[in-house]
Amino acid sequence: MLISYQNRLAQFSRYDVQNTPLIDQMFRARKEIFEKDLGWVQTADKDYEIDEFDGGYPIYLMSVDQKTGQLLASLRLLPTTGKNMLNSAFSSMFNDDVDISSPTIMECTRFAAKCNGDKTGGASNLVSRGISELVLGLHRLSVDYGFTQISGVFSSNMKRFYRRTGWEPEILSSVNDEKCGKVYAGLWDVNAADESAIRSKLNFHDDIEIYFEDFQAAKVAA
């Protein structure tokens, strides 16, 4: 199951996060992956990985186990017309010009998936399903919203993964980073006709539907 949240708050408080279970799971997973596992970021919060871009009115897309409600994978989309990671946090990393700005191009960041054996019963295919569903969901959402391209920064591991999905980015620039290893800046074209090829590569043929939630409305309802 895919759920998309549109954040309309200028910034998150712990109350906001704790009262929206999927948002809570997402920031906890990001803490585990990007800080504890990869060591790419350091945050003062002991539970969550939340950065300045989470207050930039992003769109979150999440793959959720429909039976358990567990978050399987998530990503964040930021408008390239405003402040984003490529034009700020990563602006000095690449030698080539990777400053992209267009109302039809979104930046994909914080692509995260983590298998928790206690909650998935050790079924690793659930994580694979979550990631596959998330890739297809990103493509579907991009087509539905009229996005023509998706930009992003990713590691060598993710570069190999994208090749396996059948939805590969154009590499704009690359650099060897002391902390992250080989890092790439890329641009994905969005074409509605490509969904069948992506499904075939992923061997994922289930129907997918994206449920849209407004974070501010969800917070008030809670």
C-alpha positions in Angstrom: 0.0 0.0 0.0 1.3 3.5 -0.9 0.5 6.6 1.1 1.6 10.1 0.2 1.8 12.9 2.8 2.0 16.6 1.9 3.6 18.5 4.7 2.0 22.0 5.1 3.8 22.8 8.3 6.8 25.2 8.3 8.5 22.9 10.8 7.9 19.7 12.7 7.5 19.5 16.5 7.9 16.2 18.4 4.2 16.4 19.1 3.4 16.6 15.4 5.6 13.6 14.6 4.5 11.4 17.6 0.8 11.9 16.7 1.1 10.7 13.2 2.3 7.0 13.3 3.7 6.7 9.8 5.6 10.0 10.1 7.0 8.8 13.4 8.1 5.5 11.8 9.7 7.3 8.8 11.9 9.7 10.9 12.9 6.8 13.2 13.9 4.7 10.2 15.9 7.6 8.7 17.7 7.9 12.1 18.7 4.3 11.9 19.7 4.3 8.3 21.3 7.7 7.6 22.9 8.3 11.0 23.5 5.0 12.8 24.1 2.6 9.8 25.7 4.9 7.2 27.0 7.7 9.4 26.2 10.3 6.8 24.4 12.7 9.2 24.5 13.7 12.8 21.4 15.0 14.6 20.8 16.2 18.1 17.5 14.4 18.4 17.9 11.0 20.0 14.9 9.4 18.1 14.5 11.1 14.8 16.4 12.2 11.7 14.7 15.5 10.7 16.6 18.2 8.7 15.9 21.7 7.5 14.4 20.4 4.3 11.5 18.7 6.1 10.2 22.1 6.7 10.3 23.0 3.0 6.8 21.7 2.3 7.9 18.3 0.9 5.9 15.4 -0.4 6.5 12.1 1.4 5.8 8.8 -0.3 5.6 5.7 1.8 5.2 2.0 1.2 3.3 0.4 4.0 2.4 -3.2 5.0 -1.4 -3.1 4.7 -1.8 -5.9 7.4 0.5 -4.6 10.1 0.7 -0.8 9.3 4.5 -1.1 9.3 6.5 1.3 7.1 8.5 -0.6 4.6 10.2 2.2 2.6 9.9 5.9 2.2 11.2 8.9 0.2 10.9 12.7 0.2 10.3 15.0 -2.8 11.4 18.6 -2.8 10.6 21.3 -5.3 13.7 22.3 -7.3 12.4 25.8 -7.6 13.2 26.4 -3.9 15.9 25.4 -1.5 16.8 21.7 -1.9 19.8 19.5 -1.2 21.4 19.7 -4.7 21.4 23.5 -4.7 22.5 23.9 -1.0 23.9 20.9 1.0 25.5 19.3 -2.1 26.3 22.5 -4.0 30.0 22.4 -3.4 30.4 18.7 -3.7 30.3 18.3 -7.4 32.6 20.0 -10.0 29.9 20.1 -12.7 26.9 22.3 -12.6 24.1 20.3 -11.0 21.8 23.2 -10.0 18.5 22.3 -11.5 15.4 24.5 -11.2 12.1 23.8 -12.8 8.4 23.7 -11.7 8.1 20.2 -13.4 11.3 18.7 -11.8 11.3 17.4 -8.2 14.3 16.3 -6.1 14.1 12.8 -4.5 15.9 12.5 -1.2 16.0 10.3 1.9 15.1 7.1 0.0 15.1 4.7 2.9 14.1 1.1 3.5 14.9 -1.1 6.5 13.9 -4.6 7.4 12.9 -5.1 11.1 12.7 -8.9 11.7 10.5 -8.4 14.8 7.8 -6.7 12.8 8.1 -8.5 9.4 8.6 -12.0 10.7 12.0 -12.0 9.0 10.4 -12.0 5.6 12.9 -10.2 3.6 10.7 -10.2 0.5 8.5 -7.6 2.3 11.3 -5.1 2.1 11.9 -6.0 -1.5 8.2 -5.5 -2.1 8.3 -2.2 -0.3 11.2 -0.8 -2.4 9.6 -2.1 -5.6 6.3 -0.5 -4.7 8.0 2.7 -3.8 9.8 3.0 -7.1 6.6 2.3 -9.0 4.8 4.7 -6.8 7.3 7.5 -7.4 7.0 6.9 -11.2 3.1 6.9 -11.0 3.0 10.0 -8.7 5.4 11.8 -11.1 3.2 11.0 -14.1 0.0 12.0 -12.3 1.5 15.3 -11.0 3.0 16.2 -14.4 6.6 16.0 -13.2 8.8 15.6 -16.3 12.0 14.6 -14.4 13.3 13.7 -10.9 16.7 14.7 -9.7 18.7 13.1 -6.9 22.0 12.3 -5.2 22.8 8.7 -4.6 25.6 6.2 -3.8 27.2 3.4 -5.8 24.9 0.8 -4.2 21.8 2.7 -5.3 23.2 3.2 -8.8 23.3 -0.6 -9.2 19.8 -0.9 -7.8 18.4 1.7 -10.2 19.9 -0.3 -13.1 18.0 -3.4 -11.9 14.7 -1.4 -11.8 14.8 -0.5 -15.4 14.4 3.2 -14.5 18.0 4.5 -14.7 19.1 8.2 -14.2 21.3 10.2 -16.5 24.5 10.8 -14.5 25.1 14.5 -14.3 28.2 14.4 -12.2 30.1 12.1 -9.8 32.6 12.5 -7.0 34.6 10.4 -4.5 33.5 11.5 -1.0 35.6 10.5 2.1 32.5 9.7 4.2 30.0 8.4 1.5 32.3 6.9 -1.1 31.3 7.3 -4.7 28.4 9.8 -5.0 26.4 10.6 -8.1 24.0 13.4 -9.1 21.4 12.1 -11.5 18.3 13.0 -13.4 15.5 10.5 -14.2 13.1 11.2 -17.1 9.4 10.5 -16.4 7.5 8.9 -19.2 4.1 7.2 -18.6 4.9 4.5 -21.1 7.9 3.3 -19.0 5.8 1.8 -16.2 5.4 -1.6 -17.9 9.1 -1.9 -18.4 9.8 -1.0 -14.8 7.2 -3.5 -13.6 8.8 -6.2 -15.8 12.3 -5.5 -14.4 11.0 -5.6 -10.8 8.8 -8.6 -11.5 6.0 -6.6 -9.7 2.6 -6.8 -11.3 0.2 -6.0 -8.5 -2.1 -3.1 -8.8 -0.9 0.0 -6.9 -2.9 2.9 -5.6 -1.6 5.9 -3.8 -3.6 7.3 -0.9 -3.1 11.0 -0.4 -3.1 12.5 3.1 -2.6 16.1 4.3 -0.1 16.1 7.2 -1.7 19.2 8.8 -5.2 17.7 8.5 -4.0 14.4 9.9 -2.4 16.2 12.9 -5.6 18.1 13.7 -7.7 14.9 13.4 -5.3 13.1 15.8 
